[in-house]
Amino acid sequence: MSQAFTEEWVTEQRKLCLEDDEFQNGIAKFDRTVLVLIHPSPEHGITEEHVYGFHFPSMNYLEKDSDGNWITDYILEGDYAAWHRINERIDPLVPALMDERIEVPKGSVSYVARFLPAIERYMELAKSHTTSYAGDLAPV
């Protein structure tokens, strides 16, 4: 159990996803890399940027190229407060992508939507091990 979006949380999420047959079966054909950019929400006391990403379904961490740019097929970005609402399952991820509460400057939202059951499982796993959030945000 860990604070959302920290290094410890990302490590735990990776482990849970690798061990979860439902997630692995559902995401098996996705074969894409996804970078998550979580911008500060100073109104909630969060001033740090959080960045993590995985290759699905291997759950390998993302790498950077020789210029220091992330190598990724998708970029999902939003502020910490928006990601809190998604992680807490207040706002479902795919609708948040569709109405741009979470922006997708790189990648196809319609392709991601094909994997909705696996994405929902990923989000269930994420919430299952989140015990706290930065700033004044809290688990629901």
Secondary structure per residue as TSV (DSSP state, phi and psi in degrees):
chain	resnum	aa	ss	phi	psi
A	1	M	-	360.0	140.4
A	2	S	E	-158.7	170.2
A	3	Q	E	-75.3	135.2
A	4	A	T	-55.5	139.2
A	5	F	T	70.0	8.9
A	6	T	S	-83.9	171.7
A	7	E	H	-59.1	-42.2
A	8	E	H	-60.7	-42.5
A	9	W	H	-63.4	-44.9
A	10	V	H	-62.1	-42.6
A	11	T	H	-61.9	-43.8
A	12	E	H	-66.7	-39.6
A	13	Q	H	-62.8	-42.7
A	14	R	H	-58.0	-48.8
A	15	K	H	-61.2	-46.7
A	16	L	H	-61.3	-42.6
A	17	C	H	-66.8	-38.8
A	18	L	H	-65.6	-33.6
A	19	E	H	-88.7	-6.3
A	20	D	-	-98.3	109.3
A	21	D	H	-61.9	-39.7
A	22	E	H	-60.3	-46.5
A	23	F	H	-64.5	-49.6
A	24	Q	H	-60.8	-41.5
A	25	N	H	-65.0	-38.5
A	26	G	H	-75.3	-28.4
A	27	I	H	-101.8	-1.3
A	28	A	T	-51.6	-37.8
A	29	K	T	-95.2	3.6
A	30	F	T	-67.1	-51.7
A	31	D	-	45.6	56.8
A	32	R	E	-139.1	158.7
A	33	T	E	-104.4	141.2
A	34	V	E	-132.0	124.3
A	35	L	E	-103.5	130.1
A	36	V	E	-110.0	121.6
A	37	L	E	-110.0	120.1
A	38	I	E	-114.7	108.5
A	39	H	E	-83.8	156.7
A	40	P	-	-57.5	153.2
A	41	S	B	-126.8	77.5
A	42	P	G	-58.4	-28.0
A	43	E	G	-65.0	-15.7
A	44	H	G	-110.4	9.8
A	45	G	T	82.2	18.2
A	46	I	B	-109.8	112.8
A	47	T	-	-114.4	-2.3
A	48	E	-	-103.1	147.8
A	49	E	-	-83.8	142.2
A	50	H	E	-120.3	136.3
A	51	V	E	-138.4	130.8
A	52	Y	E	-155.1	166.8
A	53	G	E	-170.4	158.5
A	54	F	E	-138.3	157.5
A	55	H	E	-93.7	131.4
A	56	F	E	-106.3	132.7
A	57	P	T	-97.8	-0.8
A	58	S	T	-68.0	-22.5
A	59	M	-	63.4	21.4
A	60	N	-	-67.7	147.3
A	61	Y	B	-72.9	155.4
A	62	L	-	-76.7	156.5
A	63	E	-	-118.6	166.7
A	64	K	B	-109.0	151.1
A	65	D	-	-80.2	-177.5
A	66	S	T	-65.0	-19.0
A	67	D	T	-92.1	1.0
A	68	G	S	86.8	10.8
A	69	N	-	-91.4	141.7
A	70	W	B	-65.0	138.5
A	71	I	-	-93.5	109.3
A	72	T	-	-154.8	151.4
A	73	D	S	-87.8	-30.3
A	74	Y	E	-129.3	146.9
A	75	I	E	-126.9	125.4
A	76	L	E	-115.9	126.3
A	77	E	E	-142.5	146.3
A	78	G	E	-171.3	175.5
A	79	D	E	-82.2	165.6
A	80	Y	H	-57.2	-40.6
A	81	A	H	-61.8	-40.3
A	82	A	H	-65.9	-43.4
A	83	W	H	-67.1	-33.1
A	84	H	H	-58.8	-47.3
A	85	R	H	-62.7	-35.7
A	86	I	H	-73.2	-46.2
A	87	N	H	-63.4	-33.2
A	88	E	T	-81.8	-1.5
A	89	R	T	69.6	21.2
A	90	I	S	-73.9	-44.5
A	91	D	S	-115.2	122.4
A	92	P	-	-66.5	145.7
A	93	L	H	-62.5	-52.2
A	94	V	H	-61.4	-45.8
A	95	P	H	-60.8	-34.6
A	96	A	H	-65.5	-32.5
A	97	L	H	-71.3	-41.5
A	98	M	H	-65.8	-39.7
A	99	D	T	-97.6	12.0
A	100	E	T	65.9	25.2
A	101	R	S	-68.5	-31.4
A	102	I	S	-113.9	120.9
A	103	E	E	-83.5	150.7
A	104	V	E	-126.8	80.8
A	105	P	E	-72.1	-12.3
A	106	K	E	-144.5	125.7
A	107	G	S	115.6	169.9
A	108	S	-	-109.1	115.4
A	109	V	H	-63.8	-38.2
A	110	S	H	-63.3	-34.1
A	111	Y	H	-68.9	-41.9
A	112	V	H	-59.2	-40.1
A	113	A	H	-60.5	-24.3
A	114	R	T	-63.0	-21.6
A	115	F	T	-108.4	29.5
A	116	L	H	-53.4	-46.9
A	117	P	H	-58.9	-40.0
A	118	A	H	-69.3	-38.2
A	119	I	H	-64.6	-42.1
A	120	E	H	-61.4	-39.5
A	121	R	H	-66.5	-41.1
A	122	Y	H	-56.4	-44.5
A	123	M	H	-69.1	-36.3
A	124	E	H	-61.3	-44.4
A	125	L	H	-63.6	-40.2
A	126	A	H	-61.9	-45.4
A	127	K	H	-66.7	-33.6
A	128	S	H	-62.1	-25.1
A	129	H	T	-116.8	10.6
A	130	T	E	-90.8	119.7
A	131	T	E	-105.4	-18.5
A	132	S	E	-161.0	171.7
A	133	Y	-	-132.4	162.1
A	134	A	S	-72.0	164.5
A	135	G	T	63.3	-145.3
A	136	D	T	-96.1	12.1
A	137	L	-	-85.5	147.2
A	138	A	-	-141.0	158.4
A	139	P	-	-60.0	148.5
A	140	V	-	-93.3	360.0
